[in-house]
Amino acid sequence: MNVSRTIESNFSDRQRETMTAIVLEENRTAAVLAIGTANPANCVLQDDFPDWYFRVTRSDHLATLKAKMKRICEKSGVRKRHFHHTEEMIGSHPEFLDRALPSLGARLRITDDAVPELAAAAAAKAIAEWGRPAADITHLVVSTNSGAGAPGPDLRLAALLGLRPTVQRTVLHLHGCSAGTAALRVAKDLAENGGGGGARVLVVSVDANVIGLRAPDEAHLDALVVNSIFGDGAGAVIVGAGPMVAAVERPVFHMVAAAQATLPGTERVAVMRAGESGLDYGLGTELPAMVRGSIERCLVEVVAPLGLAGGGGGGGGWNWNSLFWAMHPGGRAILDSYEAALGLGPEKLAASRHVLSEYGNVLGATVIFVLDELRRRRRGGAADCEWGVMVAVGPGITIETMVLRASGSRDEP
Ligand SMILES: CC(C)(COP(=O)(O)OP(=O)(O)OC[C@H]1O[C@@H](n2cnc3c(N)ncnc32)[C@H](O)[C@@H]1OP(=O)(O)O)[C@@H](O)C(=O)NCCC(=O)NCCSC(=O)CC(=O)O
């Protein structure tokens, strides 16, 4: 490999040395080898959503709340979303609309099928793109907020895909919107350290919001926001390290470094808790400001040791526009916060805003949709940087980050 060709010319000598070392380590560093996504068929345009939601939840009499939801939807940056649940399904489960009635069991009976099936649709696409047989997958990591059972969606997914009986399965439950990034962090570790160089990890992050869907309610205004921006979907990634199978496996993004930070004293800002009436979300109005106030500090800790972003020796001066960004679009205001805090140009979050617009916030899977979109834009010739960072925020408040290096090899002859 021509190392000097891969190092951008505007870095200092020290930065260049660090990056050269990383590039030489490339054979040991895990990489995204393929990506697949899937959404349920039921699609609701955001302009129609308040009417749809208030009708199917039999809440049209709550005119003030409906007007509020219309204001939220207008400002959401979302054009459409997909749902496993339909008007008919909600109509046959009146218990979903009344917090006083137990409904968790009925919701879980739906997600027990919906989650592995949606996961399999995304995973099948990733496996087809990867180009090797499903039986070559050594590890499976599934992350979801939409289930609570054992055996879980991993076992059913393994059967649907025809994975080998010895595949090593791991499930991550209730990591909220950082579930996809957390699963990729675990997969990176497994690929680099768990398979004697030959590990191939299938990561799937999947959610179906029927687990927490409710009628609008004055006492739970944050649930109105959740219902206005969350959608259903699955994202799948094949992760591998070590020698690639020639002419078949080609890295898309190298997963250079991963980190998790927790903001002290923020436990109540974003909450998910399963109860008898389904999954409850709590979302503080302060979340966008909190992200704005803390994101740069977290990023400096991750990129400074790698010499990226032209770090300014303790005095700031970071050039965040020298990287590409795979930001989880938790909401339009969250993306605005990233942009403002890091001084990003408007094109930097275009992939994240596109995914938010087309699918809403599909929780952990969203970052996988963003990786897919970034890759599509690069293949289409859009100029972007070689180095980048994936970011997602989840309950904790937890900030998951992963430094990525885009590989051009998919487009090389
Ligand atoms: C909801 C929004 C699209 C609204 O847009 P704006 O903020 O520009 O508009 P606005 O201030 O006029 O707000 C519109 C109405 O929504 C209400 N509103 C806003 N946030 C609210 C919240 N968390 N709980 C209850 N109500 C809320 C406002 O009071 C206002 O009501 P009224 O109109 O009556 O005055 C935006 O605030 C947003 O994107 N928020 C972030 C959502 C979020 O937290 N996502 C994270 C999900 S978890 C996750 O994904 C983690 C992660 O981020 O990675």
The ligand as a MOL file (V3000), in Angstrom:
LIG
                    3D

  0  0  0     0  0            999 V3000
M  V30 BEGIN CTAB
M  V30 COUNTS 54 56 0 0 0
M  V30 BEGIN ATOM
M  V30 1 C -38.9530 18.2450 18.9360 0
M  V30 2 C -38.2390 19.2530 18.0430 0
M  V30 3 C -38.2650 18.7420 16.6010 0
M  V30 4 C -38.9990 20.5950 18.0950 0
M  V30 5 O -38.3410 21.5500 17.3310 0
M  V30 6 P -37.8800 22.9540 17.9780 0
M  V30 7 O -37.1800 22.6960 19.2540 0
M  V30 8 O -37.1600 23.7030 16.9450 0
M  V30 9 O -39.2530 23.6810 18.1810 0
M  V30 10 P -39.9300 24.2470 19.5020 0
M  V30 11 O -38.9700 24.6390 20.5410 0
M  V30 12 O -40.9010 25.2640 19.0300 0
M  V30 13 O -40.7270 22.9690 20.0350 0
M  V30 14 C -41.9820 22.5730 19.5000 0
M  V30 15 C -42.8120 22.0840 20.6500 0
M  V30 16 O -42.2390 20.8650 21.1300 0
M  V30 17 C -42.0870 20.9480 22.5410 0
M  V30 18 N -40.9580 20.1030 22.9420 0
M  V30 19 C -39.7320 20.1010 22.4170 0
M  V30 20 N -38.9650 19.1650 23.0460 0
M  V30 21 C -39.7670 18.5820 23.9710 0
M  V30 22 C -39.5770 17.5620 24.9270 0
M  V30 23 N -38.4000 16.9130 25.0340 0
M  V30 24 N -40.6210 17.2300 25.7220 0
M  V30 25 C -41.8190 17.8550 25.5990 0
M  V30 26 N -42.0400 18.8150 24.6840 0
M  V30 27 C -41.0380 19.1900 23.8980 0
M  V30 28 C -41.8630 22.4170 22.8010 0
M  V30 29 O -42.1690 22.7400 24.1330 0
M  V30 30 C -42.8180 23.0670 21.8140 0
M  V30 31 O -44.1210 23.1010 22.3280 0
M  V30 32 P -45.0840 24.3420 21.9560 0
M  V30 33 O -45.1340 24.4070 20.4620 0
M  V30 34 O -46.3950 23.9720 22.5860 0
M  V30 35 O -44.4570 25.5640 22.5550 0
M  V30 36 C -36.8060 19.5100 18.5020 0
M  V30 37 O -36.8190 20.1510 19.7720 0
M  V30 38 C -35.9700 18.2740 18.6160 0
M  V30 39 O -35.5010 17.7290 17.5970 0
M  V30 40 N -35.7080 17.8770 19.8480 0
M  V30 41 C -34.8260 16.7510 20.1420 0
M  V30 42 C -35.6240 15.5390 20.3470 0
M  V30 43 C -34.8180 14.5410 21.1390 0
M  V30 44 O -34.5790 14.7320 22.3180 0
M  V30 45 N -34.3610 13.4950 20.4910 0
M  V30 46 C -33.5390 12.5290 21.1180 0
M  V30 47 C -34.2270 11.2280 21.1190 0
M  V30 48 S -33.2160 10.1330 22.0360 0
M  V30 49 C -31.8910 9.9910 21.0110 0
M  V30 50 O -32.0410 9.8700 19.8670 0
M  V30 51 C -30.5830 10.1210 21.6020 0
M  V30 52 C -29.7390 10.8780 20.6460 0
M  V30 53 O -29.9860 12.0760 20.4440 0
M  V30 54 O -28.8270 10.3010 20.0750 0
M  V30 END ATOM
M  V30 BEGIN BOND
M  V30 1 1 1 2
M  V30 2 1 2 3
M  V30 3 1 2 4
M  V30 4 1 2 36
M  V30 5 1 4 5
M  V30 6 1 5 6
M  V30 7 2 6 7
M  V30 8 1 6 8
M  V30 9 1 6 9
M  V30 10 1 9 10
M  V30 11 2 10 11
M  V30 12 1 10 12
M  V30 13 1 10 13
M  V30 14 1 13 14
M  V30 15 1 14 15
M  V30 16 1 15 16
M  V30 17 1 15 30
M  V30 18 1 16 17
M  V30 19 1 17 18
M  V30 20 1 17 28
M  V30 21 1 18 19
M  V30 22 1 18 27
M  V30 23 2 19 20
M  V30 24 1 20 21
M  V30 25 1 21 22
M  V30 26 2 21 27
M  V30 27 1 22 23
M  V30 28 2 22 24
M  V30 29 1 24 25
M  V30 30 2 25 26
M  V30 31 1 26 27
M  V30 32 1 28 29
M  V30 33 1 28 30
M  V30 34 1 30 31
M  V30 35 1 31 32
M  V30 36 2 32 33
M  V30 37 1 32 34
M  V30 38 1 32 35
M  V30 39 1 36 37
M  V30 40 1 36 38
M  V30 41 2 38 39
M  V30 42 1 38 40
M  V30 43 1 40 41
M  V30 44 1 41 42
M  V30 45 1 42 43
M  V30 46 2 43 44
M  V30 47 1 43 45
M  V30 48 1 45 46
M  V30 49 1 46 47
M  V30 50 1 47 48
M  V30 51 1 48 49
M  V30 52 2 49 50
M  V30 53 1 49 51
M  V30 54 1 51 52
M  V30 55 2 52 53
M  V30 56 1 52 54
M  V30 END BOND
M  V30 END CTAB
M  END
